[in-house]
Amino acid sequence: MEVQGRVKMVGETQTFGSNGFRKREIVVTTDEQYPQHIMVEFVQDKTELLNSYKEGQQVKISINLRGREWVNPQGETKYFNSIQGWRIEAIQPEGSADPSLPPVPPADAFAPATDLKEDDHDDLPF
């Protein structure tokens, strides 16, 4: 699954317990009719993936939904969900390509080849 949107906040890495469990949170605001602020957590070595991301960037995050069950001291069962990220990549909004790259011509700018011969179609060496 994926979440796509603009980075609203990148949290600091938090460390818990004696085993050194680490987590870091990022909030992404989706771009839809009713924008949602989705918090995604990255854990352990994946926390470092967020180092190069800043507020305002457009990103796509690959996620897993996690759920767990917990029984409190009174014997009541509670359920918790989390959204855990495992990959993040920057995306360019449409129309804002990298200016250092040459523009990509539209597909209809190329005419189909008309001078092909039957013998020329298989000239690959493998």
The first five atom37 places (N, CA, C, CB, O) and aatype in JSON, in Angstrom:
{
  "aatype": [12, 6, 19, 5, 7, 1, 19, 11, 12, 19, 7, 6, 16, 5, 16, 13, 7, 15, 2, 7, 13, 1, 11, 1, 6, 9, 19, 19, 16, 16, 3, 6, 5, 18, 14, 5, 8, 9, 12, 19, 6, 13, 19, 5, 3, 11, 16, 6, 10, 10, 2, 15, 18, 11, 6, 7, 5, 5, 19, 11, 9, 15, 9, 2, 10, 1, 7, 1, 6, 17, 19, 2, 14, 5, 7, 6, 16, 11, 18, 13, 2, 15, 9, 5, 7, 17, 1, 9, 6, 0, 9, 5, 14, 6, 7, 15, 0, 3, 14, 15, 10, 14, 14, 19, 14, 14, 0, 3, 0, 13, 0, 14, 0, 16, 3, 10, 11, 6, 3, 3, 8, 3, 3, 10, 14, 13],
  "atom_mask": [
    [1, 1, 1, 1, 1],
    [1, 1, 1, 1, 1],
    [1, 1, 1, 1, 1],
    [1, 1, 1, 1, 1],
    [1, 1, 1, 0, 1],
    [1, 1, 1, 1, 1],
    [1, 1, 1, 1, 1],
    [1, 1, 1, 1, 1],
    [1, 1, 1, 1, 1],
    [1, 1, 1, 1, 1],
    [1, 1, 1, 0, 1],
    [1, 1, 1, 1, 1],
    [1, 1, 1, 1, 1],
    [1, 1, 1, 1, 1],
    [1, 1, 1, 1, 1],
    [1, 1, 1, 1, 1],
    [1, 1, 1, 0, 1],
    [1, 1, 1, 1, 1],
    [1, 1, 1, 1, 1],
    [1, 1, 1, 0, 1],
    [1, 1, 1, 1, 1],
    [1, 1, 1, 1, 1],
    [1, 1, 1, 1, 1],
    [1, 1, 1, 1, 1],
    [1, 1, 1, 1, 1],
    [1, 1, 1, 1, 1],
    [1, 1, 1, 1, 1],
    [1, 1, 1, 1, 1],
    [1, 1, 1, 1, 1],
    [1, 1, 1, 1, 1],
    [1, 1, 1, 1, 1],
    [1, 1, 1, 1, 1],
    [1, 1, 1, 1, 1],
    [1, 1, 1, 1, 1],
    [1, 1, 1, 1, 1],
    [1, 1, 1, 1, 1],
    [1, 1, 1, 1, 1],
    [1, 1, 1, 1, 1],
    [1, 1, 1, 1, 1],
    [1, 1, 1, 1, 1],
    [1, 1, 1, 1, 1],
    [1, 1, 1, 1, 1],
    [1, 1, 1, 1, 1],
    [1, 1, 1, 1, 1],
    [1, 1, 1, 1, 1],
    [1, 1, 1, 1, 1],
    [1, 1, 1, 1, 1],
    [1, 1, 1, 1, 1],
    [1, 1, 1, 1, 1],
    [1, 1, 1, 1, 1],
    [1, 1, 1, 1, 1],
    [1, 1, 1, 1, 1],
    [1, 1, 1, 1, 1],
    [1, 1, 1, 1, 1],
    [1, 1, 1, 1, 1],
    [1, 1, 1, 0, 1],
    [1, 1, 1, 1, 1],
    [1, 1, 1, 1, 1],
    [1, 1, 1, 1, 1],
    [1, 1, 1, 1, 1],
    [1, 1, 1, 1, 1],
    [1, 1, 1, 1, 1],
    [1, 1, 1, 1, 1],
    [1, 1, 1, 1, 1],
    [1, 1, 1, 1, 1],
    [1, 1, 1, 1, 1],
    [1, 1, 1, 0, 1],
    [1, 1, 1, 1, 1],
    [1, 1, 1, 1, 1],
    [1, 1, 1, 1, 1],
    [1, 1, 1, 1, 1],
    [1, 1, 1, 1, 1],
    [1, 1, 1, 1, 1],
    [1, 1, 1, 1, 1],
    [1, 1, 1, 0, 1],
    [1, 1, 1, 1, 1],
    [1, 1, 1, 1, 1],
    [1, 1, 1, 1, 1],
    [1, 1, 1, 1, 1],
    [1, 1, 1, 1, 1],
    [1, 1, 1, 1, 1],
    [1, 1, 1, 1, 1],
    [1, 1, 1, 1, 1],
    [1, 1, 1, 1, 1],
    [1, 1, 1, 0, 1],
    [1, 1, 1, 1, 1],
    [1, 1, 1, 1, 1],
    [1, 1, 1, 1, 1],
    [1, 1, 1, 1, 1],
    [1, 1, 1, 1, 1],
    [1, 1, 1, 1, 1],
    [1, 1, 1, 1, 1],
    [1, 1, 1, 1, 1],
    [1, 1, 1, 1, 1],
    [1, 1, 1, 0, 1],
    [1, 1, 1, 1, 1],
    [1, 1, 1, 1, 1],
    [1, 1, 1, 1, 1],
    [1, 1, 1, 1, 1],
    [1, 1, 1, 1, 1],
    [1, 1, 1, 1, 1],
    [1, 1, 1, 1, 1],
    [1, 1, 1, 1, 1],
    [1, 1, 1, 1, 1],
    [1, 1, 1, 1, 1],
    [1, 1, 1, 1, 1],
    [1, 1, 1, 1, 1],
    [1, 1, 1, 1, 1],
    [1, 1, 1, 1, 1],
    [1, 1, 1, 1, 1],
    [1, 1, 1, 1, 1],
    [1, 1, 1, 1, 1],
    [1, 1, 1, 1, 1],
    [1, 1, 1, 1, 1],
    [1, 1, 1, 1, 1],
    [1, 1, 1, 1, 1],
    [1, 1, 1, 1, 1],
    [1, 1, 1, 1, 1],
    [1, 1, 1, 1, 1],
    [1, 1, 1, 1, 1],
    [1, 1, 1, 1, 1],
    [1, 1, 1, 1, 1],
    [1, 1, 1, 1, 1],
    [1, 1, 1, 1, 1],
    [1, 1, 1, 1, 1],
    [1, 1, 1, 1, 1]
  ],
  "atom_positions": [
    [[0.84, -1.17, 0.0], [0.0, 0.0, 0.0], [0.89, 1.24, 0.0], [-0.96, 0.0, 1.21], [2.06, 1.19, 0.38]],
    [[0.3, 2.34, -0.44], [1.07, 3.59, -0.5], [0.24, 4.76, 0.0], [1.54, 3.85, -1.93], [-0.98, 4.77, -0.11]],
    [[0.94, 5.75, 0.55], [0.35, 7.03, 0.93], [1.14, 8.08, 0.17], [0.4, 7.27, 2.5], [2.37, 8.04, 0.13]],
    [[0.42, 9.02, -0.42], [1.08, 10.06, -1.21], [0.57, 11.41, -0.76], [0.84, 9.85, -2.74], [-0.63, 11.58, -0.54]],
    [[1.48, 12.38, -0.61], [1.07, 13.72, -0.21], [2.26, 14.6, 0.09], [0.0, 0.0, 0.0], [3.4, 14.29, -0.29]],
    [[1.98, 15.71, 0.77], [3.0, 16.7, 1.1], [3.41, 16.52, 2.56], [2.48, 18.14, 0.84], [2.56, 16.37, 3.44]],
    [[4.72, 16.55, 2.82], [5.23, 16.39, 4.18], [4.79, 17.58, 5.02], [6.77, 16.26, 4.18], [5.07, 18.73, 4.68]],
    [[4.11, 17.29, 6.12], [3.69, 18.34, 7.05], [4.68, 18.45, 8.21], [2.27, 18.04, 7.59], [4.93, 19.55, 8.71]],
    [[5.24, 17.31, 8.64], [6.13, 17.31, 9.79], [6.99, 16.05, 9.77], [5.34, 17.4, 11.11], [6.51, 14.96, 9.45]],
    [[8.28, 16.21, 10.12], [9.18, 15.07, 10.29], [9.67, 15.13, 11.74], [10.39, 15.1, 9.26], [10.31, 16.1, 12.14]],
    [[9.37, 14.11, 12.51], [9.76, 14.08, 13.92], [11.19, 13.63, 14.13], [0.0, 0.0, 0.0], [11.85, 13.15, 13.21]],
    [[11.63, 13.79, 15.35], [12.96, 13.33, 15.76], [12.89, 11.83, 16.06], [13.48, 14.12, 17.0], [11.82, 11.3, 16.34]],
    [[14.02, 11.17, 16.0], [14.09, 9.75, 16.34], [13.94, 9.59, 17.84], [15.42, 9.12, 15.85], [14.6, 10.28, 18.62]],
    [[13.06, 8.68, 18.24], [12.82, 8.39, 19.66], [13.35, 6.99, 19.95], [11.3, 8.49, 20.02], [13.21, 6.08, 19.13]],
    [[13.97, 6.82, 21.12], [14.5, 5.52, 21.54], [13.76, 5.09, 22.8], [16.05, 5.58, 21.78], [13.57, 5.9, 23.72]],
    [[13.34, 3.82, 22.86], [12.55, 3.31, 23.98], [13.2, 2.07, 24.57], [11.12, 2.99, 23.53], [13.78, 1.25, 23.86]],
    [[13.1, 1.95, 25.89], [13.49, 0.73, 26.59], [14.97, 0.43, 26.55], [0.0, 0.0, 0.0], [15.77, 1.12, 25.91]],
    [[15.31, -0.64, 27.25], [16.71, -1.05, 27.34], [17.2, -1.75, 26.07], [16.9, -1.96, 28.54], [18.41, -1.89, 25.86]],
    [[16.27, -2.18, 25.23], [16.68, -2.87, 24.0], [16.98, -1.89, 22.86], [15.59, -3.84, 23.56], [17.42, -2.31, 21.79]],
    [[16.75, -0.58, 23.09], [17.1, 0.42, 22.09], [16.15, 0.5, 20.91], [0.0, 0.0, 0.0], [16.57, 0.91, 19.83]],
    [[14.87, 0.13, 21.1], [13.88, 0.24, 20.02], [13.78, 1.7, 19.6], [12.48, -0.31, 20.47], [13.63, 2.58, 20.44]],
    [[13.86, 1.95, 18.29], [13.81, 3.31, 17.76], [12.62, 3.47, 16.83], [15.1, 3.65, 17.02], [12.24, 2.55, 16.11]],
    [[12.02, 4.68, 16.87], [10.97, 5.01, 15.91], [11.02, 6.49, 15.6], [9.57, 4.61, 16.45], [11.5, 7.3, 16.4]],
    [[10.53, 6.82, 14.41], [10.48, 8.2, 13.94], [9.2, 8.37, 13.15], [11.74, 8.57, 13.07], [8.83, 7.51, 12.36]],
    [[8.52, 9.49, 13.37], [7.22, 9.72, 12.73], [7.3, 10.83, 11.7], [6.16, 10.05, 13.78], [8.06, 11.79, 11.84]],
    [[6.5, 10.67, 10.67], [6.34, 11.69, 9.64], [4.84, 11.85, 9.41], [7.1, 11.3, 8.3], [4.09, 10.87, 9.43]],
    [[4.4, 13.09, 9.2], [3.0, 13.35, 8.9], [2.92, 13.85, 7.47], [2.38, 14.4, 9.89], [3.63, 14.77, 7.07]],
    [[2.05, 13.22, 6.69], [1.85, 13.56, 5.29], [0.4, 14.02, 5.11], [2.17, 12.35, 4.35], [-0.52, 13.36, 5.59]],
    [[0.21, 15.14, 4.43], [-1.13, 15.64, 4.13], [-1.47, 15.24, 2.7], [-1.22, 17.19, 4.32], [-0.79, 15.63, 1.75]],
    [[-2.55, 14.47, 2.56], [-2.95, 13.99, 1.24], [-3.54, 15.13, 0.42], [-3.97, 12.84, 1.36], [-4.0, 16.13, 0.97]],
    [[-3.51, 14.96, -0.89], [-4.02, 15.97, -1.81], [-5.3, 15.43, -2.43], [-2.95, 16.34, -2.92], [-5.27, 14.81, -3.5]],
    [[-6.42, 15.65, -1.76], [-7.72, 15.18, -2.24], [-8.78, 16.17, -1.78], [-8.03, 13.75, -1.71], [-8.46, 17.16, -1.13]],
    [[-10.03, 15.91, -2.12], [-11.09, 16.85, -1.79], [-11.12, 17.15, -0.29], [-12.45, 16.29, -2.24], [-11.28, 18.3, 0.11]],
    [[-10.97, 16.13, 0.54], [-10.91, 16.29, 1.98], [-9.54, 15.8, 2.46], [-12.09, 15.51, 2.69], [-9.4, 14.63, 2.81]],
    [[-8.53, 16.69, 2.46], [-7.17, 16.26, 2.81], [-7.12, 15.61, 4.19], [-6.21, 17.46, 2.77], [-7.8, 16.02, 5.12]],
    [[-6.29, 14.58, 4.28], [-6.09, 13.85, 5.53], [-4.65, 14.03, 5.98], [-6.45, 12.34, 5.37], [-3.73, 14.07, 5.15]],
    [[-4.46, 14.13, 7.28], [-3.12, 14.21, 7.86], [-2.8, 12.81, 8.39], [-3.03, 15.31, 9.02], [-3.3, 12.4, 9.43]],
    [[-1.95, 12.1, 7.65], [-1.64, 10.7, 7.95], [-0.28, 10.62, 8.63], [-1.67, 9.83, 6.66], [0.73, 11.07, 8.08]],
    [[-0.25, 10.04, 9.84], [1.01, 9.84, 10.54], [1.52, 8.44, 10.23], [0.83, 10.05, 12.07], [0.82, 7.45, 10.4]],
    [[2.77, 8.38, 9.76], [3.4, 7.11, 9.42], [4.65, 6.99, 10.29], [3.76, 7.02, 7.89], [5.42, 7.94, 10.42]],
    [[4.85, 5.81, 10.89], [6.04, 5.63, 11.7], [7.04, 4.73, 10.99], [5.68, 5.04, 13.08], [6.66, 3.74, 10.34]],
    [[8.3, 5.08, 11.11], [9.41, 4.27, 10.6], [10.16, 3.76, 11.82], [10.35, 5.1, 9.63], [10.42, 4.53, 12.75]],
    [[10.5, 2.48, 11.84], [11.13, 1.9, 13.03], [12.52, 1.34, 12.72], [10.24, 0.79, 13.59], [12.86, 1.02, 11.58]],
    [[13.31, 1.24, 13.8], [14.67, 0.69, 13.79], [15.53, 1.35, 12.72], [14.61, -0.82, 13.56], [15.63, 2.58, 12.71]],
    [[16.16, 0.59, 11.82], [17.07, 1.17, 10.83], [16.35, 2.0, 9.78], [17.87, 0.08, 10.15], [16.99, 2.78, 9.07]],
    [[15.03, 1.85, 9.65], [14.26, 2.63, 8.66], [14.09, 4.09, 9.08], [12.89, 1.99, 8.46], [13.7, 4.91, 8.26]],
    [[14.38, 4.42, 10.36], [14.26, 5.81, 10.8], [15.19, 6.72, 10.01], [14.56, 5.92, 12.3], [14.88, 7.9, 9.81]],
    [[16.31, 6.2, 9.56], [17.29, 6.99, 8.83], [16.8, 7.39, 7.43], [18.58, 6.22, 8.71], [17.34, 8.32, 6.83]],
    [[15.79, 6.7, 6.91], [15.26, 7.04, 5.59], [14.66, 8.45, 5.56], [14.19, 6.03, 5.17], [14.54, 9.06, 4.5]],
    [[14.28, 8.97, 6.73], [13.63, 10.28, 6.78], [14.61, 11.45, 6.86], [12.7, 10.34, 7.96], [14.2, 12.61, 6.83]],
    [[15.91, 11.16, 6.95], [16.91, 12.22, 7.13], [16.89, 13.28, 6.05], [18.27, 11.61, 7.19], [17.15, 14.44, 6.34]],
    [[16.59, 12.94, 4.83], [16.69, 13.91, 3.73], [15.36, 14.52, 3.33], [17.31, 13.24, 2.53], [15.26, 15.16, 2.28]],
    [[14.32, 14.35, 4.16], [13.0, 14.9, 3.81], [12.65, 16.07, 4.72], [11.91, 13.81, 3.9], [12.95, 16.07, 5.92]],
    [[12.01, 17.09, 4.11], [11.67, 18.31, 4.82], [10.21, 18.67, 4.58], [12.59, 19.47, 4.39], [9.57, 18.17, 3.65]],
    [[9.69, 19.56, 5.42], [8.32, 20.04, 5.26], [8.11, 20.61, 3.86], [8.0, 21.09, 6.33], [8.98, 21.29, 3.32]],
    [[6.96, 20.32, 3.3], [6.59, 20.86, 2.01], [6.91, 19.97, 0.83], [0.0, 0.0, 0.0], [6.37, 20.19, -0.26]],
    [[7.76, 18.95, 1.0], [8.1, 18.06, -0.11], [6.93, 17.13, -0.43], [9.36, 17.24, 0.22], [6.21, 16.69, 0.47]],
    [[6.77, 16.83, -1.72], [5.8, 15.82, -2.15], [6.49, 14.46, -2.06], [5.28, 16.1, -3.61], [7.59, 14.29, -2.58]],
    [[5.84, 13.49, -1.42], [6.44, 12.17, -1.23], [5.42, 11.06, -1.48], [7.01, 12.05, 0.18], [4.21, 11.26, -1.44]],
    [[5.97, 9.88, -1.72], [5.18, 8.65, -1.8], [5.82, 7.69, -0.81], [5.13, 8.05, -3.28], [7.02, 7.42, -0.88]],
    [[5.01, 7.16, 0.12], [5.51, 6.27, 1.17], [4.86, 4.9, 1.01], [5.22, 6.86, 2.58], [3.63, 4.79, 0.94]],
    [[5.68, 3.87, 0.95], [5.19, 2.49, 0.94], [4.96, 2.09, 2.39], [6.2, 1.5, 0.22], [5.84, 2.26, 3.24]],
    [[3.76, 1.54, 2.68], [3.38, 1.29, 4.07], [2.86, -0.13, 4.27], [2.33, 2.29, 4.52], [2.46, -0.81, 3.32]],
    [[2.87, -0.54, 5.52], [2.17, -1.75, 5.98], [1.25, -1.32, 7.12], [3.18, -2.87, 6.44], [1.64, -0.51, 7.96]],
    [[0.05, -1.87, 7.15], [-0.85, -1.66, 8.28], [-0.53, -2.71, 9.32], [-2.36, -1.72, 7.86], [-0.44, -3.9, 8.99]],
    [[-0.36, -2.3, 10.56], [-0.05, -3.21, 11.65], [-1.16, -3.13, 12.69], [1.34, -2.88, 12.3], [-1.71, -2.06, 12.94]],
    [[-1.48, -4.26, 13.28], [-2.48, -4.3, 14.34], [-2.03, -5.23, 15.44], [0.0, 0.0, 0.0], [-1.35, -6.23, 15.19]],
    [[-2.4, -4.9, 16.68], [-2.04, -5.8, 17.77], [-3.13, -5.79, 18.82], [-0.69, -5.4, 18.39], [-3.96, -4.88, 18.9]],
    [[-3.11, -6.82, 19.61], [-4.08, -7.02, 20.68], [-3.36, -6.87, 22.02], [-4.78, -8.42, 20.57], [-2.22, -7.31, 22.17]],
    [[-4.04, -6.24, 23.0], [-3.46, -6.08, 24.32], [-4.56, -6.3, 25.36], [-2.8, -4.67, 24.49], [-5.67, -5.79, 25.21]],
    [[-4.25, -7.04, 26.39], [-5.2, -7.27, 27.49], [-4.72, -6.46, 28.68], [-5.32, -8.81, 27.85], [-3.6, -6.67, 29.16]],
    [[-5.56, -5.53, 29.16], [-5.16, -4.68, 30.28], [-5.26, -5.44, 31.6], [-6.02, -3.4, 30.32], [-5.78, -6.55, 31.63]],
    [[-4.79, -4.85, 32.69], [-4.81, -5.55, 33.99], [-6.22, -5.94, 34.46], [-4.17, -4.68, 35.04], [-6.36, -6.85, 35.28]],
    [[-7.24, -5.26, 33.97], [-8.62, -5.6, 34.34], [-9.19, -6.74, 33.47], [-9.51, -4.37, 34.22], [-10.34, -7.15, 33.66]],
    [[-8.39, -7.24, 32.53], [-8.82, -8.34, 31.68], [-9.55, -7.91, 30.42], [0.0, 0.0, 0.0], [-10.05, -8.76, 29.68]],
    [[-9.62, -6.6, 30.16], [-10.29, -6.11, 28.95], [-9.32, -6.17, 27.77], [-10.82, -4.65, 29.16], [-8.15, -5.8, 27.89]],
    [[-9.81, -6.62, 26.64], [-8.99, -6.71, 25.43], [-9.12, -5.42, 24.64], [-9.4, -7.93, 24.57], [-10.23, -4.94, 24.38]],
    [[-7.98, -4.86, 24.27], [-7.93, -3.64, 23.46], [-7.18, -3.94, 22.18], [-7.25, -2.46, 24.25], [-6.32, -4.82, 22.14]],
    [[-7.51, -3.2, 21.12], [-6.85, -3.37, 19.84], [-6.25, -2.05, 19.4], [-7.84, -3.91, 18.77], [-6.86, -0.99, 19.58]],
    [[-5.05, -2.1, 18.82], [-4.34, -0.93, 18.35], [-3.88, -1.14, 16.92], [-3.15, -0.6, 19.27], [-3.49, -2.25, 16.53]],
    [[-3.93, -0.07, 16.13], [-3.46, -0.1, 14.75], [-2.33, 0.91, 14.59], [-4.62, 0.2, 13.76], [-2.28, 1.92, 15.29]],
    [[-1.44, 0.64, 13.66], [-0.4, 1.61, 13.31], [-0.11, 1.49, 11.82], [0.9, 1.38, 14.16], [-0.36, 0.46, 11.2]],
    [[0.41, 2.57, 11.28], [0.82, 2.61, 9.88], [2.34, 2.69, 9.89], [0.18, 3.84, 9.09], [2.92, 3.65, 10.39]],
    [[2.98, 1.67, 9.34], [4.43, 1.57, 9.4], [5.01, 1.71, 7.99], [4.86, 0.24, 10.04], [4.67, 0.94, 7.09]],
    [[5.9, 2.69, 7.82], [6.55, 2.91, 6.53], [7.8, 2.07, 6.39], [0.0, 0.0, 0.0], [8.48, 1.78, 7.37]],
    [[8.09, 1.68, 5.15], [9.31, 0.92, 4.88], [10.09, 1.46, 3.69], [8.97, -0.54, 4.64], [11.21, 1.04, 3.43]],
    [[9.49, 2.41, 2.96], [10.19, 3.08, 1.86], [9.54, 4.45, 1.66], [10.14, 2.23, 0.53], [8.33, 4.61, 1.84]],
    [[10.36, 5.44, 1.28], [9.85, 6.78, 0.99], [10.62, 7.32, -0.19], [9.97, 7.73, 2.23], [11.83, 7.11, -0.3]],
    [[9.92, 8.01, -1.08], [10.59, 8.63, -2.22], [9.95, 9.97, -2.53], [10.55, 7.71, -3.45], [8.73, 10.14, -2.39]],
    [[10.77, 10.92, -2.94], [10.28, 12.23, -3.34], [9.65, 12.12, -4.72], [11.43, 13.29, -3.35], [10.13, 11.38, -5.58]],
    [[8.57, 12.84, -4.91], [7.94, 12.89, -6.23], [7.82, 14.34, -6.66], [6.52, 12.2, -6.22], [7.67, 15.24, -5.83]],
    [[7.9, 14.55, -7.95], [7.77, 15.89, -8.5], [6.31, 16.13, -8.85], [8.68, 16.09, -9.74], [5.71, 15.31, -9.54]],
    [[5.72, 17.23, -8.39], [4.37, 17.55, -8.84], [4.37, 17.73, -10.35], [3.84, 18.83, -8.15], [5.36, 18.17, -10.93]],
    [[3.26, 17.38, -10.99], [3.19, 17.49, -12.45], [3.45, 18.92, -12.88], [1.82, 17.01, -12.97], [2.95, 19.87, -12.28]],
    [[4.25, 19.05, -13.94], [4.55, 20.38, -14.46], [5.74, 21.03, -13.79], [0.0, 0.0, 0.0], [6.1, 22.15, -14.15]],
    [[6.38, 20.35, -12.82], [7.55, 20.96, -12.17], [8.74, 20.03, -12.26], [7.24, 21.29, -10.69], [9.34, 19.67, -11.25]],
    [[9.08, 19.64, -13.47], [10.21, 18.74, -13.69], [11.51, 19.44, -13.36], [10.23, 18.23, -15.14], [11.56, 20.67, -13.26]],
    [[12.55, 18.68, -13.19], [13.88, 19.21, -12.89], [14.33, 20.08, -14.06], [14.9, 18.05, -12.62], [14.43, 19.59, -15.19]],
    [[14.6, 21.37, -13.82], [14.96, 22.26, -14.93], [16.31, 21.93, -15.56], [14.98, 23.69, -14.45], [16.59, 22.4, -16.66]],
    [[17.14, 21.14, -14.9], [18.44, 20.79, -15.49], [18.31, 19.68, -16.53], [19.41, 20.36, -14.39], [19.27, 19.42, -17.26]],
    [[17.16, 19.03, -16.6], [16.95, 17.96, -17.58], [16.27, 18.53, -18.82], [16.1, 16.81, -16.98], [15.49, 19.48, -18.72]],
    [[16.55, 17.95, -20.0], [15.86, 18.42, -21.2], [14.38, 18.05, -21.15], [16.52, 17.84, -22.48], [14.03, 17.03, -20.56]],
    [[13.52, 18.85, -21.74], [12.09, 18.54, -21.72], [11.79, 17.27, -22.51], [11.28, 19.71, -22.27], [12.46, 16.97, -23.5]],
    [[10.8, 16.53, -22.07], [10.39, 15.31, -22.76], [9.32, 15.67, -23.78], [9.86, 14.23, -21.74], [8.29, 16.24, -23.41]],
    [[9.56, 15.36, -25.06], [8.56, 15.71, -26.07], [7.33, 14.81, -25.93], [9.15, 15.59, -27.49], [7.44, 13.68, -25.46]],
    [[6.16, 15.3, -26.34], [4.96, 14.47, -26.27], [5.07, 13.29, -27.23], [3.7, 15.3, -26.58], [5.78, 13.37, -28.23]],
    [[4.38, 12.21, -26.93], [4.45, 10.99, -27.74], [4.01, 11.22, -29.18], [3.6, 9.9, -27.11], [4.54, 10.59, -30.09]],
    [[3.06, 12.11, -29.39], [2.58, 12.33, -30.76], [3.55, 13.2, -31.59], [1.21, 12.99, -30.73], [3.25, 13.52, -32.74]],
    [[4.68, 13.57, -31.04], [5.68, 14.35, -31.78], [6.52, 13.46, -32.69], [6.59, 15.1, -30.81], [7.3, 13.96, -33.49]],
    [[6.37, 12.16, -32.57], [7.14, 11.23, -33.38], [6.24, 10.55, -34.4], [7.84, 10.17, -32.48], [5.16, 10.06, -34.06]],
    [[6.69, 10.52, -35.64], [5.93, 9.85, -36.7], [6.35, 8.38, -36.75], [6.14, 10.54, -38.08], [7.53, 8.09, -36.53]],
    [[5.45, 7.47, -37.04], [5.84, 6.06, -37.14], [6.74, 5.83, -38.36], [4.59, 5.17, -37.23], [6.61, 6.51, -39.38]],
    [[7.63, 4.89, -38.24], [8.54, 4.56, -39.35], [7.74, 3.9, -40.47], [9.69, 3.62, -38.87], [6.89, 3.05, -40.22]],
    [[8.03, 4.3, -41.7], [7.3, 3.75, -42.85], [8.22, 3.01, -43.82], [6.57, 4.87, -43.58], [7.73, 2.38, -44.75]],
    [[9.51, 3.08, -43.62], [10.45, 2.48, -44.56], [11.04, 1.17, -44.06], [11.56, 3.45, -44.86], [12.19, 0.86, -44.37]],
    [[10.3, 0.4, -43.3], [10.79, -0.87, -42.78], [10.68, -1.97, -43.84], [10.02, -1.27, -41.52], [9.7, -2.03, -44.58]],
    [[11.69, -2.83, -43.91], [11.66, -3.98, -44.81], [11.56, -5.22, -43.95], [12.93, -4.03, -45.73], [12.02, -5.23, -42.81]],
    [[10.98, -6.25, -44.46], [10.78, -7.49, -43.71], [12.12, -8.06, -43.21], [10.06, -8.54, -44.59], [12.18, -8.62, -42.12]],
    [[13.18, -7.9, -43.99], [14.48, -8.46, -43.62], [15.17, -7.65, -42.51], [15.39, -8.51, -44.85], [16.08, -8.18, -41.86]],
    [[14.77, -6.43, -42.27], [15.44, -5.55, -41.3], [14.9, -5.69, -39.88], [15.29, -4.12, -41.74], [15.47, -5.1, -38.96]],
    [[13.87, -6.44, -39.66], [13.21, -6.45, -38.35], [13.98, -7.2, -37.28], [11.85, -7.05, -38.48], [13.71, -6.99, -36.1]],
    [[14.92, -8.07, -37.65], [15.59, -8.9, -36.64], [17.1, -8.7, -36.71], [15.24, -10.39, -36.85], [17.84, -9.62, -37.06]],
    [[17.56, -7.5, -36.36], [18.98, -7.24, -36.44], [19.66, -7.24, -35.07], [19.21, -5.92, -37.13], [20.8, -6.8, -34.94]],
    [[18.97, -7.72, -34.05], [19.56, -7.78, -32.71], [20.53, -8.95, -32.62], [18.46, -7.91, -31.62], [20.27, -10.0, -33.21]],
    [[21.65, -8.8, -31.9], [22.67, -9.84, -31.85], [22.34, -10.98, -30.88], [23.97, -9.23, -31.46], [23.15, -11.9, -30.75]],
    [[21.23, -10.97, -30.23], [20.9, -12.06, -29.28], [19.54, -12.61, -29.54], [20.99, -11.59, -27.84], [19.1, -13.53, -28.85]]
  ]
}
